[in-house]
Amino acid sequence: MNKGARAGIGFYLAILLIAIIGIYMYYESMQNQVEEYTINQFQSDLKEGEVSRVVLKQNEEVPTGVVNVSFRKGSSRSFYVSDVNIITEQILADYPDVKVYISDVDRPGMLAQILPYIIIGGICIFLFMMITSQSAGGGGGNKVMGFGKSKAKMTNGEEINVDFTKVAGLQEEKEEVKEIVDFLKEPQRFVEAGARIPKGVILVGPPGTGKTLLAKAIAGEAKVPFFSISGSDFVEMFVGVGAARVRDLFEEAKKNAPCIIFIDEIDAVARRRGSGLGGGHDEREQTLNQMLVEMDGFGVNEGIIVIAATNRVDILDPAILRPGRFDRKIAVGKPDVKGREEILAVHTRDKSLAEDVDLHQIARTTAGFAGADLENLMNEAAIYAARDMRRFIKKEDIDRAFIKVGIGTEKKSRLVPEKERRITAYHETGHAILFHLLPDVGPVYTVSIIPTGMGAAGYTMPLPENDNVFMTKGKMLQDIKVSLGGRIAEELIFEDITTGASQDIKQATAYARAMVTKYGMSEKLGLINYESQEEDEVFLGRDLGHARPYGEAIAKVIDEEVKRIVDECYQDAKAIIMEHMDVLHRCSELLLEKERIDQTEFEALFVG
């Protein structure tokens, strides 16, 4: 509920409380009026001749009553008595000049008795009606009467401070959506030419690649209202609520056309129908059906464009992806080296950089980083600079931030036994030698034996020359060899092995299995895809009938081929490391001395 609704409820509760207190104080004052005067004072006033008249108000049932005393000075007092007959007899006998009147005790009427309850009940009813009326008009945040209201947040075009200049690394994607901006600015030009602008655009890509930012930039460029909502905001526990919210959202959008409706994480509501155990009448499918109807009912000049974002387009219902609903699918992938450099330039506009900061080198180091990762990297670097009481960012800050973001915070204070430090030094050197000597996986950027927050005893960080569009068989074999380098170095030096290579072995096995089952790189099995379909079968209803796409004989061959590839890579990697045993020892000793070495220091070991 919004702040205005809370303030209104507080006001009405205050009124109710004041009314109750007022009624209570009124009855208390009525009770206290007859308790201020005592019978002793009355006897004294009679003797002194101060009393001129006495009115005895007696109950019909019992002799108790109230005595109203009027004085010669004009004032009056009252008090209770247990028996008015005694007072009457005393006055008549001893004070004949005092006028005595007898009447029944004053009784409040029926209306006076029930009036306080009527007032309190009326205030309660009025308060309830005001609360419910405010809830019904409170938009998506209410809980009482606004279940069917859309939770979308509307932002006027003038309030959006994001345009295409703030979207870096997505040049082709921006080109694809520029015509949408032109349509929102001048829809009549397209209508006159007989063109139909896409009714919906779905942005597909990994998390953090800028899908939401691109949608905001479209609205910012076109200066049109922007309705933003998450797919999960449509779904409630009550069937029909989501469909009502979809209708309300599109009704509001039509009132503000031309405009943009942005639905983030649309896979929460637009999953493939009939894929679970809930049948076709659950809340999510009702919501999807209503969305299909709304999107398919647009006219060419209504000026409403739906933009959705998801990283799971494979699980969306085919009906929502067909032309006429989401006509255009734009892939927003992770940026390449050039794109990362542009993104870094955007995120460092308001930051002061030292002379040793090279954005191109950072872009090369951060292969696989999305836009959100790069923004987080520079923010962490700025935090390190602020900790050191500096207003500019140095290369050292970015290196520390990169380690924290990618590997985990270094635990320099952790006490590691000398034997484990030696094992870690040789282990990481084994990886580093293979990174340096194999042509498609290096060069080495940093080698460290400082423990990290992710549980690693050390790390070896490569510096790729560029991003690979696809993987070659040779590159994958080299990756397997690099993964096995740490275990090989442990065996050669200590004649024993540790559990530190478990993740390396897992990665090597995954590469080998993918080569055999997915990429057709096995000579025995040929160009056949034996990959299991379990990754695609994300729904329980489909997974129940899943069967492995090959028999036991093929499964045995797959296991044999995976083992053969790993064993051959192991032998090749072992031969390379044994050939450079001098480098293995020198690098390990240097790591034990300095704990971390950079590319220049490592490459100098091969020259010496």
C-alpha positions as CSV (number, residue, x, y, z in Angstrom):
1,M,0.0,0.0,0.0
2,N,1.3,3.5,-0.8
3,K,2.2,6.2,1.6
4,G,-1.0,8.1,1.0
5,A,-3.1,5.2,1.8
6,R,-1.2,4.5,5.0
7,A,-1.6,8.2,6.0
8,G,-5.3,8.1,5.4
9,I,-5.8,5.0,7.5
10,G,-3.9,6.6,10.3
11,F,-6.1,9.6,10.2
12,Y,-9.3,7.6,10.4
13,L,-7.9,5.5,13.3
14,A,-7.1,8.7,15.1
15,I,-10.8,9.9,14.7
16,L,-12.1,6.5,16.0
17,L,-9.7,6.7,19.0
18,I,-10.7,10.3,19.8
19,A,-14.5,9.4,19.6
20,I,-14.0,6.5,22.1
21,I,-12.0,8.7,24.5
22,G,-14.6,11.5,24.3
23,I,-17.5,9.2,25.1
24,Y,-15.6,7.7,28.0
25,M,-14.7,11.1,29.4
26,Y,-18.4,12.2,29.1
27,Y,-19.6,9.3,31.2
28,E,-16.8,9.7,33.7
29,S,-17.8,13.4,34.2
30,M,-21.4,12.4,34.7
31,Q,-20.4,10.0,37.4
32,N,-18.2,12.5,39.1
33,Q,-20.9,15.2,39.3
34,V,-22.7,13.4,42.2
35,E,-19.6,12.4,44.0
36,E,-18.3,15.8,44.9
37,Y,-20.8,16.5,47.7
38,T,-21.1,14.3,50.9
39,I,-23.9,13.7,53.4
40,N,-21.8,15.2,56.2
41,Q,-21.6,18.5,54.3
42,F,-25.3,18.3,53.7
43,Q,-26.0,18.0,57.5
44,S,-23.7,20.9,58.2
45,D,-25.4,23.1,55.6
46,L,-28.9,22.3,57.0
47,K,-27.8,23.4,60.5
48,E,-26.4,26.6,59.2
49,G,-29.5,27.4,57.2
50,E,-27.8,27.4,53.9
51,V,-30.2,25.0,52.2
52,S,-33.4,26.4,50.6
53,R,-34.7,23.4,48.7
54,V,-34.1,19.6,48.5
55,V,-35.2,17.4,45.6
56,L,-35.3,13.7,46.4
57,K,-35.0,11.4,43.4
58,Q,-36.0,8.0,44.4
59,N,-35.8,4.7,42.5
60,E,-39.1,2.8,42.2
61,E,-37.6,-0.6,43.0
62,V,-35.4,0.3,46.0
63,P,-35.2,3.2,48.4
64,T,-31.8,4.4,47.1
65,G,-31.6,7.6,45.2
66,V,-30.0,11.0,44.5
67,V,-30.5,14.1,46.7
68,N,-30.2,17.4,44.8
69,V,-29.6,20.3,47.2
70,S,-30.2,23.9,46.2
71,F,-28.6,26.7,48.4
72,R,-29.9,30.1,49.2
73,K,-26.9,31.6,47.3
74,G,-28.1,30.0,44.1
75,S,-25.8,27.0,43.7
76,S,-26.6,23.4,43.9
77,R,-25.0,20.0,44.8
78,S,-25.9,16.4,44.6
79,F,-25.1,13.1,46.4
80,Y,-26.2,9.5,46.6
81,V,-28.1,8.1,49.6
82,S,-28.9,4.5,50.5
83,D,-32.4,5.4,51.8
84,V,-34.1,8.7,50.8
85,N,-36.9,8.1,53.4
86,I,-34.5,8.9,56.3
87,I,-33.5,12.2,54.7
88,T,-37.2,13.1,54.1
89,E,-38.2,12.4,57.7
90,Q,-35.3,14.4,59.1
91,I,-35.9,17.5,57.0
92,L,-39.7,17.5,57.6
93,A,-39.1,17.1,61.4
94,D,-36.2,19.4,62.1
95,Y,-36.2,21.9,59.2
96,P,-39.8,22.8,58.2
97,D,-38.8,25.9,56.3
98,V,-36.8,23.8,53.7
99,K,-38.9,22.9,50.7
100,V,-38.8,19.2,49.9
101,Y,-39.7,17.7,46.5
102,I,-39.8,14.0,45.6
103,S,-39.5,12.6,42.1
104,D,-38.3,9.6,40.2
105,V,-34.6,9.2,39.4
106,D,-33.6,10.6,36.0
107,R,-33.2,7.8,33.5
108,P,-31.5,8.3,30.1
109,G,-33.7,7.6,27.1
110,M,-33.3,4.7,24.8
111,L,-31.6,6.8,22.2
112,A,-29.1,8.2,24.7
113,Q,-28.2,4.7,25.8
114,I,-27.5,3.4,22.3
115,L,-26.1,6.6,20.8
116,P,-22.5,5.9,21.8
117,Y,-22.6,2.5,20.2
118,I,-24.1,3.9,17.0
119,I,-21.3,6.5,16.8
120,I,-18.5,4.0,17.3
121,G,-20.1,1.5,14.9
122,G,-20.6,4.2,12.2
123,I,-17.0,5.3,12.5
124,C,-15.8,1.7,12.1
125,I,-17.9,1.2,9.0
126,F,-16.7,4.5,7.5
127,L,-13.1,3.6,8.2
128,F,-13.5,0.2,6.6
129,M,-15.1,1.7,3.5
130,M,-12.3,4.3,3.1
131,I,-9.6,1.7,3.5
132,T,-11.1,-0.6,0.8
133,S,-11.8,2.3,-1.6
134,Q,-8.2,3.4,-1.3
135,S,-7.0,-0.1,-1.8
136,A,-9.1,-0.5,-4.9
137,G,-7.6,2.7,-6.4
138,G,-4.0,2.0,-5.2
139,G,-2.7,0.3,-8.3
140,G,-0.5,-2.7,-8.2
141,G,0.6,-2.3,-4.6
142,N,-2.8,-2.9,-2.9
143,K,-3.7,-6.1,-1.1
144,V,-7.4,-5.8,-0.5
145,M,-9.3,-5.0,-3.7
146,G,-6.6,-4.5,-6.2
147,F,-5.6,-8.1,-7.2
148,G,-6.5,-7.5,-10.8
149,K,-4.6,-4.3,-11.1
150,S,-1.4,-4.3,-13.1
151,K,1.8,-4.0,-11.2
152,A,3.6,-2.3,-14.1
153,K,5.6,0.8,-13.3
154,M,5.1,3.6,-15.8
155,T,7.9,6.0,-16.6
156,N,7.3,9.0,-18.8
157,G,9.7,9.4,-21.8
158,E,11.0,12.7,-20.5
159,E,12.1,11.0,-17.2
160,I,14.1,8.3,-18.9
161,N,17.8,9.4,-19.0
162,V,19.0,6.4,-21.0
163,D,19.6,6.6,-24.7
164,F,21.7,4.8,-27.3
165,T,24.8,6.6,-26.3
166,K,24.8,4.8,-22.9
167,V,24.4,1.4,-24.6
168,A,27.9,0.2,-25.6
169,G,29.0,-3.0,-27.3
170,L,25.6,-3.6,-29.0
171,Q,26.0,-1.9,-32.3
172,E,24.1,-4.4,-34.4
173,E,21.4,-4.7,-31.8
174,K,20.9,-0.9,-31.8
175,E,20.7,-0.9,-35.6
176,E,17.9,-3.5,-35.4
177,V,15.8,-1.5,-33.0
178,K,16.3,2.0,-34.5
179,E,13.3,1.5,-36.9
180,I,11.2,0.8,-33.8
181,V,12.2,4.2,-32.5
182,D,11.3,5.8,-35.8
183,F,7.9,4.1,-35.7
184,L,7.2,5.4,-32.2
185,K,8.2,8.9,-33.3
186,E,6.4,8.9,-36.6
187,P,3.9,6.0,-36.9
188,Q,1.9,7.7,-39.6
189,R,4.9,7.4,-42.1
190,F,4.9,3.6,-41.8
191,V,1.1,3.4,-42.0
192,E,0.9,5.4,-45.2
193,A,3.6,3.2,-46.7
194,G,1.6,0.1,-45.8
195,A,4.3,-1.2,-43.5
196,R,3.5,-3.1,-40.3
197,I,5.9,-2.5,-37.5
198,P,6.8,-5.5,-35.4
199,K,4.2,-5.8,-32.6
200,G,6.7,-7.4,-30.3
201,V,10.4,-7.7,-29.9
202,I,12.0,-10.4,-27.7
203,L,15.6,-9.9,-26.5
204,V,17.4,-13.1,-25.9
205,G,20.7,-13.5,-24.2
206,P,22.6,-14.5,-21.1
207,P,22.1,-12.5,-17.9
208,G,23.7,-9.1,-17.6
209,T,24.2,-8.5,-21.3
210,G,22.1,-5.4,-21.5
211,K,18.6,-6.5,-22.5
212,T,16.8,-4.3,-20.0
213,L,19.2,-1.4,-20.7
214,L,18.5,-1.7,-24.5
215,A,14.7,-1.6,-23.9
216,K,15.0,1.5,-21.7
217,A,17.2,3.1,-24.4
218,I,14.5,2.6,-27.0
219,A,12.0,4.4,-24.8
220,G,14.5,7.1,-24.0
221,E,15.2,7.7,-27.7
222,A,11.6,7.7,-28.7
223,K,10.5,9.8,-25.6
224,V,7.4,7.7,-25.1
225,P,6.0,6.2,-21.9
226,F,7.7,3.0,-20.7
227,F,5.7,0.3,-18.8
228,S,8.1,-2.1,-17.0
229,I,7.0,-5.3,-15.3
230,S,8.4,-8.7,-14.5
231,G,6.9,-11.9,-15.7
232,S,6.5,-13.1,-12.1
233,D,4.3,-10.1,-11.2
234,F,1.4,-11.5,-13.3
235,V,1.2,-14.8,-11.4
236,E,-0.7,-15.1,-8.2
237,M,-2.2,-18.0,-6.1
238,F,-5.7,-17.1,-7.3
239,V,-6.6,-18.3,-10.8
240,G,-7.6,-15.4,-13.1
241,V,-5.7,-12.7,-11.3
242,G,-2.8,-12.9,-13.8
243,A,-5.1,-12.6,-16.8
244,A,-6.9,-9.6,-15.2
245,R,-3.5,-7.9,-14.7
246,V,-2.6,-8.5,-18.4
247,R,-5.9,-6.9,-19.5
248,D,-5.4,-3.9,-17.1
249,L,-1.8,-3.5,-18.3
250,F,-2.8,-3.3,-22.0
251,E,-5.7,-1.0,-21.2
252,E,-3.4,1.4,-19.5
253,A,-0.9,1.2,-22.4
254,K,-3.6,2.0,-24.9
255,K,-4.5,5.2,-22.9
256,N,-0.8,6.3,-23.2
257,A,-0.1,5.2,-26.7
258,P,2.4,5.4,-28.4
259,C,4.3,3.5,-25.6
260,I,6.5,0.5,-24.8
261,I,5.6,-2.4,-22.6
262,F,8.7,-4.1,-21.3
263,I,8.2,-7.6,-19.7
264,D,11.4,-8.8,-18.0
265,E,12.0,-12.5,-17.5
266,I,8.9,-13.4,-19.6
267,D,9.7,-17.1,-19.3
268,A,8.1,-16.9,-15.8
269,V,4.7,-16.6,-17.4
270,A,5.1,-17.7,-21.1
271,R,6.4,-21.2,-20.7
272,R,5.3,-23.9,-23.1
273,R,1.7,-25.0,-22.2
274,G,0.8,-28.6,-21.4
275,S,4.3,-29.4,-20.2
276,G,3.7,-29.8,-16.5
277,L,1.4,-31.8,-14.2
278,G,-1.0,-28.9,-13.7
279,G,-3.1,-29.5,-16.8
280,G,-4.3,-26.6,-19.0
281,H,-6.2,-24.6,-16.4
282,D,-3.6,-23.4,-14.0
283,E,-3.0,-19.7,-13.3
284,R,0.2,-19.4,-15.4
285,E,-1.5,-20.8,-18.6
286,Q,-4.6,-18.6,-18.1
287,T,-2.3,-15.6,-17.9
288,L,-0.4,-16.7,-21.1
289,N,-3.6,-17.2,-23.0
290,Q,-4.7,-13.7,-22.1
291,M,-1.4,-12.3,-23.2
292,L,-1.6,-14.1,-26.5
293,V,-5.1,-12.6,-27.1
294,E,-3.9,-9.1,-26.2
295,M,-0.9,-9.2,-28.4
296,D,-2.7,-10.5,-31.4
297,G,-5.5,-7.9,-31.2
298,F,-3.5,-4.8,-32.0
299,G,-4.3,-2.4,-34.8
300,V,-1.5,-1.1,-37.1
301,N,-1.8,2.4,-35.7
302,E,-2.3,1.7,-32.0
303,G,1.4,2.5,-31.3
304,I,2.0,-0.1,-28.6
305,I,5.2,-2.2,-28.8
306,V,5.9,-5.1,-26.5
307,I,9.5,-5.8,-25.7
308,A,10.4,-8.9,-23.6
309,A,13.6,-10.2,-22.3
310,T,14.6,-13.8,-21.4
311,N,17.6,-16.0,-21.2
312,R,15.5,-19.2,-21.7
313,V,13.9,-18.7,-25.1
314,D,14.0,-22.5,-25.6
315,I,11.2,-23.0,-23.1
316,L,8.8,-20.4,-24.3
317,D,5.5,-21.4,-25.9
318,P,5.7,-21.4,-29.7
319,A,2.4,-19.5,-30.0
320,I,3.9,-16.4,-28.4
321,L,7.0,-16.5,-30.7
322,R,5.1,-16.6,-34.0
323,P,4.9,-13.5,-36.3
324,G,2.1,-11.2,-35.2
325,R,3.1,-11.4,-31.6
326,F,6.8,-11.4,-31.1
327,D,7.8,-10.8,-34.7
328,R,11.4,-10.2,-34.1
329,K,14.0,-12.0,-32.0
330,I,17.2,-10.1,-31.2
331,A,20.1,-12.0,-29.7
332,V,22.0,-9.9,-27.1
333,G,25.1,-11.9,-26.5
334,K,28.2,-11.3,-24.5
335,P,30.5,-8.6,-26.0
336,D,33.7,-9.3,-27.8
337,V,37.0,-7.5,-27.1
338,K,36.0,-4.3,-28.9
339,G,32.6,-4.3,-27.3
340,R,34.1,-4.9,-23.8
341,E,36.4,-1.9,-24.4
342,E,33.5,0.3,-25.3
343,I,31.5,-0.8,-22.2
344,L,34.5,-0.1,-20.0
345,A,34.8,3.3,-21.5
346,V,31.1,4.0,-20.6
347,H,31.6,2.8,-17.0
348,T,34.7,4.9,-16.5
349,R,33.3,8.2,-17.8
350,D,32.8,9.5,-14.3
351,K,35.9,7.8,-12.8
352,S,39.4,9.1,-12.8
353,L,42.0,6.6,-14.1
354,A,45.7,6.5,-13.5
355,E,48.1,6.4,-16.4
356,D,48.9,2.7,-16.0
357,V,45.3,1.7,-16.7
358,D,44.9,0.3,-20.2
359,L,41.2,-0.4,-21.1
360,H,42.2,-2.6,-24.1
361,Q,44.3,-4.9,-21.9
362,I,41.4,-5.1,-19.4
363,A,39.1,-6.0,-22.2
364,R,41.4,-8.8,-23.3
365,T,41.6,-10.1,-19.8
366,T,37.9,-10.2,-19.2
367,A,36.9,-12.7,-21.9
368,G,33.4,-14.0,-21.2
369,F,32.4,-11.0,-19.1
370,A,29.0,-9.5,-19.8
371,G,28.2,-5.8,-19.4
372,A,27.0,-6.2,-15.9
373,D,30.2,-8.0,-15.0
374,L,32.3,-5.2,-16.4
375,E,30.3,-2.6,-14.5
376,N,30.7,-4.6,-11.3
377,L,34.5,-4.9,-12.0
378,M,35.0,-1.1,-12.3
379,N,32.8,-0.5,-9.3
380,E,34.9,-2.8,-7.1
381,A,38.1,-1.1,-8.4
382,A,36.6,2.3,-7.4
383,I,35.9,0.9,-3.9
384,Y,39.5,-0.3,-3.6
385,A,40.7,3.2,-4.6
386,A,38.3,4.8,-2.1
387,R,39.6,2.5,0.7
388,D,43.2,3.8,0.0
389,M,41.9,7.4,0.2
390,R,42.5,8.0,-3.5
391,R,40.2,9.6,-6.1
392,F,41.7,7.8,-9.1
393,I,41.8,4.1,-10.0
394,K,45.1,2.4,-10.6
395,K,45.8,-0.8,-12.5
396,E,46.4,-2.5,-9.1
397,D,42.9,-1.7,-8.1
398,I,41.5,-3.3,-11.2
399,D,43.6,-6.4,-10.8
400,R,42.4,-6.9,-7.2
401,A,38.8,-6.3,-8.3
402,F,39.2,-8.8,-11.2
403,I,40.5,-11.5,-8.7
404,K,37.7,-10.7,-6.3
405,V,34.9,-10.9,-9.0
406,G,36.3,-13.8,-11.0
407,I,38.0,-16.0,-8.4
408,G,37.2,-14.7,-5.0
409,T,38.8,-12.4,-2.4
410,E,42.4,-13.4,-1.6
411,K,42.9,-14.6,1.9
412,K,46.4,-13.3,2.6
413,S,46.0,-13.8,6.3
414,R,45.2,-17.5,6.1
415,L,47.9,-19.7,7.6
416,V,48.8,-22.4,5.1
417,P,51.4,-25.1,6.1
418,E,54.6,-24.9,4.2
419,K,54.1,-28.3,2.6
420,E,50.7,-27.3,1.2
421,R,52.2,-24.0,-0.1
422,R,54.9,-26.1,-2.0
423,I,52.2,-28.4,-3.5
424,T,50.2,-25.4,-4.6
425,A,53.2,-23.7,-6.1
426,Y,54.1,-26.8,-8.2
427,H,50.4,-27.4,-9.1
428,E,49.9,-23.9,-10.4
429,T,53.2,-23.9,-12.2
430,G,52.2,-27.1,-14.0
431,H,49.1,-25.2,-15.4
432,A,51.2,-22.1,-16.2
433,I,53.8,-24.0,-18.2
434,L,51.2,-25.6,-20.5
435,F,49.3,-22.3,-20.9
436,H,52.6,-20.7,-22.1
437,L,53.8,-23.5,-24.4
438,L,50.5,-24.6,-26.0
439,P,49.7,-22.2,-28.9
440,D,45.9,-21.8,-28.5
441,V,45.4,-21.3,-24.8
442,G,47.8,-18.7,-23.5
443,P,49.6,-16.5,-22.7
444,V,49.8,-16.5,-18.8
445,Y,48.7,-13.2,-17.2
446,T,49.1,-14.0,-13.4
447,V,50.1,-17.0,-11.3
448,S,49.4,-17.0,-7.6
449,I,49.4,-19.3,-4.6
450,I,47.4,-17.0,-2.4
451,P,44.2,-18.8,-1.2
452,T,40.9,-17.3,-2.4
453,G,37.4,-17.0,-1.0
454,M,36.1,-19.6,-3.4
455,G,38.2,-22.4,-1.7
456,A,41.0,-22.5,-4.2
457,A,44.5,-22.7,-2.9
458,G,45.8,-20.7,-5.8
459,Y,45.1,-19.7,-9.4
460,T,46.6,-19.3,-12.9
461,M,45.0,-16.7,-15.0
462,P,45.5,-16.6,-18.8
463,L,45.3,-13.6,-21.1
464,P,43.5,-14.6,-24.4
465,E,44.6,-12.8,-27.5
466,N,41.0,-12.6,-28.8
467,D,37.6,-14.2,-28.4
468,N,36.9,-17.4,-30.1
469,V,33.8,-17.7,-32.2
470,F,34.0,-21.4,-32.1
471,M,36.2,-24.1,-30.6
472,T,38.5,-26.3,-32.7
473,K,39.4,-29.9,-31.8
474,G,43.0,-28.9,-31.2
475,K,41.9,-26.1,-28.9
476,M,39.7,-28.4,-26.8
477,L,42.5,-31.0,-26.6
478,Q,44.9,-28.2,-25.3
479,D,42.3,-27.2,-22.7
480,I,42.2,-30.7,-21.4
481,K,46.0,-30.8,-21.3
482,V,46.1,-27.5,-19.3
483,S,43.5,-28.9,-16.9
484,L,45.7,-31.9,-16.2
485,G,48.9,-29.9,-15.7
486,G,48.5,-29.4,-12.0
487,R,47.9,-33.1,-11.2
488,I,50.9,-34.1,-13.4
489,A,53.2,-31.7,-11.6
490,E,52.1,-33.1,-8.2
491,E,52.9,-36.6,-9.3
492,L,56.3,-35.8,-10.7
493,I,57.6,-33.8,-7.7
494,F,55.9,-35.4,-4.7
495,E,55.1,-38.9,-6.0
496,D,51.7,-38.4,-4.5
497,I,48.4,-36.7,-5.4
498,T,45.9,-34.5,-3.6
499,T,42.3,-33.6,-4.0
500,G,43.2,-30.1,-5.3
501,A,42.8,-31.3,-8.9
502,S,39.2,-32.5,-8.6
503,Q,37.7,-29.5,-10.4
504,D,40.4,-29.8,-13.1
505,I,39.6,-33.4,-13.7
506,K,35.9,-32.6,-13.9
507,Q,36.5,-30.0,-16.5
508,A,38.7,-32.2,-18.6
509,T,36.2,-35.0,-18.5
510,A,33.4,-32.6,-19.6
511,Y,35.5,-31.4,-22.5
512,A,36.3,-35.0,-23.6
513,R,32.7,-36.1,-23.3
514,A,31.4,-33.1,-25.3
515,M,33.9,-33.9,-28.0
516,V,32.6,-37.5,-28.3
517,T,28.9,-37.1,-27.8
518,K,28.1,-33.6,-29.0
519,Y,30.7,-32.4,-31.6
520,G,31.4,-35.7,-33.5
521,M,35.1,-35.6,-32.9
522,S,35.5,-39.3,-32.2
523,E,36.9,-41.5,-35.0
524,K,35.1,-44.6,-33.7
525,L,31.7,-43.0,-33.4
526,G,31.8,-40.6,-36.3
527,L,29.5,-37.7,-37.0
528,I,26.7,-38.8,-34.8
529,N,25.3,-36.7,-31.9
530,Y,24.9,-38.8,-28.8
531,E,24.2,-36.0,-26.5
532,S,21.6,-36.6,-23.9
533,Q,18.5,-34.4,-24.3
534,E,18.0,-33.9,-20.5
535,E,19.3,-30.3,-20.6
536,D,16.5,-29.4,-23.0
537,E,13.8,-31.3,-21.2
538,V,13.2,-28.9,-18.3
539,F,9.6,-29.9,-17.7
540,L,8.6,-32.8,-15.6
541,G,5.8,-33.8,-17.9
542,R,8.3,-34.3,-20.8
543,D,11.1,-35.7,-18.7
544,L,8.9,-38.6,-17.5
545,G,9.0,-40.2,-20.9
546,H,12.7,-39.6,-21.5
547,A,14.9,-42.4,-22.9
548,R,18.6,-42.4,-23.6
549,P,19.1,-42.0,-27.4
550,Y,21.6,-44.9,-27.6
551,G,22.1,-48.4,-26.4
552,E,24.5,-50.0,-23.9
553,A,27.0,-50.9,-26.6
554,I,27.3,-47.3,-27.7
555,A,27.5,-46.1,-24.1
556,K,30.5,-48.4,-23.6
557,V,32.2,-47.0,-26.6
558,I,31.5,-43.5,-25.5
559,D,33.2,-44.2,-22.1
560,E,36.1,-45.8,-23.8
561,E,36.6,-42.8,-26.2
562,V,36.4,-40.3,-23.3
563,K,39.0,-42.2,-21.4
564,R,41.2,-42.5,-24.5
565,I,41.2,-38.8,-25.1
566,V,41.9,-37.9,-21.5
567,D,44.7,-40.5,-21.3
568,E,46.4,-39.3,-24.5
569,C,46.2,-35.7,-23.3
570,Y,47.7,-36.7,-20.0
571,Q,50.7,-38.3,-21.6
572,D,51.3,-35.4,-24.0
573,A,51.0,-32.9,-21.1
574,K,53.3,-35.0,-18.9
575,A,56.0,-35.1,-21.6
576,I,55.9,-31.3,-22.0
577,I,56.2,-30.7,-18.3
578,M,59.1,-33.2,-17.9
579,E,60.9,-31.4,-20.7
580,H,60.7,-28.2,-18.8
581,M,61.5,-29.4,-15.3
582,D,64.0,-26.6,-14.7
583,V,61.2,-24.0,-15.3
584,L,58.9,-26.0,-13.0
585,H,61.4,-25.7,-10.1
586,R,62.4,-22.1,-10.7
587,C,58.8,-20.9,-11.0
588,S,57.7,-22.8,-7.9
589,E,60.5,-21.3,-5.9
590,L,59.7,-17.8,-7.1
591,L,56.0,-18.3,-6.2
592,L,57.0,-19.5,-2.7
593,E,59.0,-16.3,-2.4
594,K,56.6,-13.7,-3.9
595,E,53.3,-15.6,-3.8
596,R,52.2,-13.9,-7.0
597,I,54.0,-13.3,-10.3
598,D,52.9,-11.5,-13.4
599,Q,53.3,-12.3,-17.1
600,T,56.8,-10.6,-17.5
601,E,58.2,-12.4,-14.5
602,F,56.9,-15.8,-15.6
603,E,58.1,-15.5,-19.2
604,A,61.6,-14.5,-18.0
605,L,62.0,-17.9,-16.5
606,F,62.0,-19.5,-20.0
607,V,64.7,-17.2,-21.2
608,G,67.0,-17.9,-18.2
